[in-house]
């Protein structure tokens, strides 16, 4: 457990150095020079970057800290995104923020402290202002309150740090990144009819006949139910898996499908068992086409490491039995339920390679301040965790459904998705999208999905100013 009041412990600095290697390049060494100054140097080379250190602020587990903005363009720096850059944790900045000091540079803001605070979700530790599903909501976050939730501010600040590195060490080869899209699909309901009890199916059929006046659905339901004993019926409205894979393959993308493998809440978990022949056949088909199989832990598992491990073991056993072997195993919590750092530790203890839960249900955007995958760190135990975090940028329901933003399936929803995607592209990051297979039934749903998942024609609004030499 932490026994100090600063973010920059030896473990945190070691983790931060790994993070800088991934994002900027190798050979950088971090050193705390005083209570208010940290330096970045390169092994065997002259020159240094000093940063203001604000260790206590970025160990706070609340959303009440101050926030100001920095106009980097006014100081001649090329910004990753247009507009002033939010600077959480400070009321005002001493300007100019970035100064040349005898060939070295000084940055008057704790960029690495912000990075620690956002990536470790220190803000969420021990919070009690939760929603009805026990989730920390976007509307309680510092990012929402200060209107930067839809900006990857960690990536934007690290972009500035890269520019300063280029000034101090002009010959250094910086690590290059490339924009990408990762598509994932939580398999809550793989079939509309196939796993329903006959009683429930009868009620659905009555609704089709008397309320919805849908004679086709009324007639098809029992035949689809009977025909789903070994494979998902091709006429089942929720059996959109082949269509999803075809769309991904057309864009050169790989989809991940996360399966529920437990039942801790009868009303919210899946109706299917993962050992069902139709699910086994689906898992084989996904793997055979080169896509990914992953875990979607049950509703009440997020606070119970043993439950998540049992469900992960169950999925891996099914996969082995079906001849499905993957280089990595990951997934996402059901309902995006997450308790920091309890759930983080549980994923690592289950032997999983990555988690992709960390996006908000009630608002899209950058919960972690980044669209890059990164190594996990436990801010309470003060240690690196053997797990990768793949931040979730948008879930389709968050933007489309009336319970959240309610933008529907038209142009307004498309523009919201595209703005998030463009922000990821500007920092050469990854747009991670969750879209449920059961939300691709109508032509309008499929058209919107197809547009959002297109790699080309990304609009990067705003001019990039040339890099100051």
Helices and strands as residue ranges (DSSP letters): H 10-23, E 28-34, E 37-42, E 49-52, G 57-59, E 67-70, G 73-75, E 85-88, E 98-101, E 104-107, H 111-119, G 122-124, G 138-140, H 142-145, H 153-168, E 180-187, H 198-206, I 207-211, H 215-226, H 241-250, E 255-259, H 277-288, E 292-295, G 299-303, H 305-321, E 330-331, G 334-336, H 342-349, E 354-355, E 374-378, E 383-389, E 394-395, H 396-400, H 411-426, E 430-434, G 437-439, H 443-452
